[in-house]
Amino acid sequence: MAFEDLQAELALLINQMEDQPEDRHELYLQIREKLNEMRAYGMPLPQDLVDLEEALEAEFAAAKKKSES
């Protein structure tokens, strides 16, 4: 898949996240999948999306830990 196609898909996912916050976890998984595709192809990763991925991962890990207590 071309780099531009992946960028477009990521931009669409970000827009969906803003429009549908109740689906945040599903969109996080999709963003993670696309970033992993980019990693697999050795493509440069947009730092803002890497930061978002890390922030969401931390958010969901904290929520999981809280629900287990």
Order of alpha helices (4+ residues) and beta strands (2+ residues): alpha-alpha-alpha
